[in-house]
Amino acid sequence: MKASSTKAILGKRLRSLREQRGWSQEYCAEQCGLHRTYIGAVERGERNLTLDTVDRIASAFGLTGRELLGVKGAAL
């Protein structure tokens, strides 16, 4: 997988947010309503997430899906 792929970028962002909060993968998964191994796979860029899952993860961090993805600027 290319280092600049969307999955890799999202995985790095998720790991960074999780570590900033001092959350384990297990605790993060609980907050998101997902399985621990799924969170690990997302962080490694191995999973294709649905937009609903992006929103679930973002919500657990108090963010919008756009904020989690790092989307800036006006809404389309």
ABEGO torsion letter per residue (X at the ends): XBAABAAAAAAAAAAAAAAAAGBBAAAAAAAAGBBAAAAAAAAAGABBBBAAAAAAAAAAAGBBAAAAAGBBEBBX
